């Protein structure tokens, strides 16, 4: 059984971020790896707001997403030369 658990260390004890479904009085092997970024707290809108402006993309990314994702031809747009 492998589980990935995030926890906070208060200087003495590890406190899991969520309840653990583990059998009491059982020995477990724990591997410690520091997270490079703190976990995002909030709902999906908070996550999206935090990511706003962090990805560089062409100006027409939203209107031509099929072209950039799937390689379809670009659509004819008004005012195109």
N, C-alpha and C positions, 0 to 999 in steps of 0.2 A: 504494500500500500504506500503510495506517495501522495502527499498533500502539500500544497503551497499555502503558507500562512504568513501574513504580515503582522508584525508586532512592534510595540514600542518598548524600549529598555529604559527603565527609570533610574538606573544606576545599580540596582540590586536584582530586579525581577523583570522578566519579559512579560508584557501584557498583550495578548492577542487582540487584533482589531475586531474579531468576531468570535462567537462561541465555538469551541472545538468539540467535535464528536469523537472523543478519544476514550479508551477504556482506562478507568482509574487504576492506580498502582501498577502501571505497566511501563517498562522502560522503552524510550524512543530515542532514535538518533536524530539530532538536530543539526542542520547545516546553516550557518549564518552568512548572509550576504547583504551588505548595505545597499539600500535603494538609492539610486542617484537622484531621483525626484520624489518629493513627498506625494502621498496619495491625494488625488483630487477629491475634495469634499463637495457635495452638492448634487444637483440633478444634471441631466444631459444638457440642458440649456447653459448651465454654469460651465460645463466642460467646453462646449462650443464657443462660448464667449471668451474663455481663457485662450482658445486657439486662434481667435480672430486676428488676422494680420500676420500669422506666423508662417504661412505657406505662400511661396511666390508662384504665380500662375499668370498666363496670358490674360489680357483685359477681357477677352470674350469667353473666358472659361465657363461661366454659368450658362450662357446661351449656346455654346458649342460643345457642351460636355460629351455628347456622343462622338464627336470628331476626335477629341483628345483621349477618351476612354476606349473607343472601339474602332477608330480609324475610318469612320464614315465620312463622306464628303461634307465640307462645310455647307451650311444652308445659305441661300441667297438672302442678303440683307438689304434693307432700304438704304439708299445713299451710297452703296458700294460702287467703286469706280471700276 
